[in-house]
Amino acid sequence: MLSKQLIQRLSTKSLASKNSVRAIQHTRKLATPSAPQGMATTVDAGSGPLSAPKDLDNKAIIAPLDSFGFNITAERKSTDPRRPIYLDAQATTPLDPRVLDKMLPWFTNQYGNPHSRTHVYGWESQDGVEEARAHIAGLIGADAKDIIFTSGATEANNMSIKGVARFNKNRKKHIITTQTEHKCVLDSCRQMQEEGFDVTYLPVQTNGLVSLEELEKAIRPDTSIVSIMAVNNEIGVIQPLKEIGQLLRKYKGIHFHTDAAQALGKIPMSVQDMNIDLMSLSGHKIYGPKGVGALYVRRRPRVRIDPLFSGGGQERGLRSGTVPAPLAIGFGEACRIGKLEMQNDHDRISVLRQRLLDGIIGKLDHVNLNGSETATYPGCTNLSFAFVEGESLLMALNDVALSSGSACTSASLEPSYVLRALGADDTMAHSSLRFGISRFTTEAEIDLVVNKIVGVVNKLRDMSPLWEMVQEGIDLRTVEWSG
Ligand SMILES: Cc1ncc(COP(=O)(O)O)c(C=O)c1O
C-alpha cells in the first residue's frame, strides 16, 4: 500500500501544510535483486530517515524507492506553491495514486522483460502484463486475447486505419470517417489518400453527432473501414456507437473502428453489444500512465491488419516491440479501478458540470454550449463566449489550466475544426473554452473557476466596442462593416 501521507500529498495539493518535514513511513514487500523468487522478502523501505520531503507546498513529492539501496526522489519542477486549478482532463488526467502504487515495484525490483521465457523475472512480468490485459478487456466486454498493447491511442488509431486499409488494398479502396475525429485519425486517412485510397469525411450535425442516413449513403462496395470516435475530445459528444455497429453489420466485410481514448472508463462500452471490430484506448486519459495504450482487435470473426512495425513479433505479431510492463500494469490497474468507480465518477462529475454551467450561464449572457446537451460526457464541456477573444480569455485565466480545444491543436491560432464542423462561425469557434473535469476535481475548484470566468469575461466585454453596441441594442447582423 502507498503510505497515507504520500496519497494525501499526491491528491490534495493545497491541503499540505507548509514547511512540514516528515519522513514517509513506508513499508513495502520487495524482492531483493539476488532473490527474485523472494517476492515476499520484506524490506523496510521507510523506517529510518529517508531523504525526507522538504517543503510540501514548494518542492517535494518524494517516493522513497530503495531499490539497490538508493533513495529515489522526484522533485516537483514548479516552485510556485499556488499551481493553477487543473481543468484540462481531456489533454491528460492526473495519475491516480493507486495506479502509481501498483506500478512502483515494476520499475524497481520486478524489472524483467515480459517476453523473457527462461527465468522468473520474465515470468512475473508476463503475469503482471496478462493481468493488466484482462482488466483492460474487462472494461470493454472483450476477451483478454483481443487486447494489443501500444504506446497510446495515436498508435492504435494509425494501426487500425492504415493496417486495415493496407491489408485489404487489393479489393477495397474506400475509408469512411468523420470531420470531427482526432488529428491522428484524420492524418492517417490523409496518408491513405496519398497511397491511393478514397476517404469520405462525413459531416456532423449541429449537435456534433453523425447522421446514420449520411453514413449509410457513404458506404460503397469497396469500403474497408469506418472509423467513428466514441467521445469527442473537444466537445464531449457521444456518437451513437450501438446504432452505427448495427448498421455496419448489415454490410459484410466492413470493419468498424472507434477511437475510444476519451470514452474508456467514462461511459459503459461493450465491443460485443456495439459490434465494434477495433477500438483504440489510451492509458493517460483514464488516470493511468502516459506512453501506453491498447488496440482491441476482434479475433472472432478475425480482423486482419498489416502491422506498422517489423520486429520480434510480440502482441500476436501485430505490434512488435517490448511491452513496457510497468506502464501496461498501471494501465490495467487504472481500468480495474475505472470499472469499479465509473458510475460514481460519472455521478460526481455530472454534479460538478451542472454547478459549472449554472454558475457561468446563470451569471453571463451570450454563452453557448457547444455540442449535444444530452448525448454527452459531462467531464468535457465546451462553451463559447460571444464578444470575447479566445486567446485573451485564456491569457487572463492564467490561474486555471484550461484549453481552447485539443492539446494538439491549441498551439495554433486557427479556430477549432471541430467547432467549425458544427457550423460555428469563426468568432464563436475562437472564443471557446473546454472544461475538463476529472475524478479529482472538487466543488471548491469549480466555484473558483466560475468566479474567475465570470469576472474575466465581464472585464473583456467591458473593453469590447462590439459589446458596447450590443448593450445599446444594436443588432450586429444588420451592421454594414466597411472593408
Ligand atoms: C480522441 C483522442 N484520440 C486519440 C488521442 C491520442 O492519444 P494518445 O495521447 O494516447 O496517443 C487523444 C489524445 O488527446 C484523443 O483525445
The ligand as an SDF file (V2000), in Angstrom:
LIG
                    3D

 16 16  0  0  0  0  0  0  0  0999 V2000
   -9.9130   11.2630  -29.0330 C   0  0  0  0  0  0  0  0  0  0  0  0
   -8.4370   11.0870  -28.9090 C   0  0  0  0  0  0  0  0  0  0  0  0
   -7.8220   10.1860  -29.6900 N   0  0  0  0  0  0  0  0  0  0  0  0
   -6.5080    9.9720  -29.6170 C   0  0  0  0  0  0  0  0  0  0  0  0
   -5.7180   10.6820  -28.7510 C   0  0  0  0  0  0  0  0  0  0  0  0
   -4.2540   10.3980  -28.6830 C   0  0  0  0  0  0  0  0  0  0  0  0
   -3.9920    9.6440  -27.5350 O   0  0  0  0  0  0  0  0  0  0  0  0
   -2.5180    9.3030  -27.0540 P   0  0  0  0  0  0  0  0  0  0  0  0
   -2.0230   10.5200  -26.3580 O   0  0  0  0  0  0  0  0  0  0  0  0
   -2.6890    8.1260  -26.1560 O   0  0  0  0  0  0  0  0  0  0  0  0
   -1.7130    8.9610  -28.2630 O   0  0  0  0  0  0  0  0  0  0  0  0
   -6.3110   11.6390  -27.9290 C   0  0  0  0  0  0  0  0  0  0  0  0
   -5.4890   12.4790  -27.0340 C   0  0  0  0  0  0  0  0  0  0  0  0
   -5.5920   13.6730  -26.9750 O   0  0  0  0  0  0  0  0  0  0  0  0
   -7.7010   11.8420  -28.0130 C   0  0  0  0  0  0  0  0  0  0  0  0
   -8.3200   12.7430  -27.2500 O   0  0  0  0  0  0  0  0  0  0  0  0
  1  2  1  0
  2  3  1  0
  2 15  2  0
  3  4  2  0
  4  5  1  0
  5  6  1  0
  5 12  2  0
  6  7  1  0
  7  8  1  0
  8  9  2  0
  8 10  1  0
  8 11  1  0
 12 13  1  0
 12 15  1  0
 13 14  2  0
 15 16  1  0
M  END
$$$$
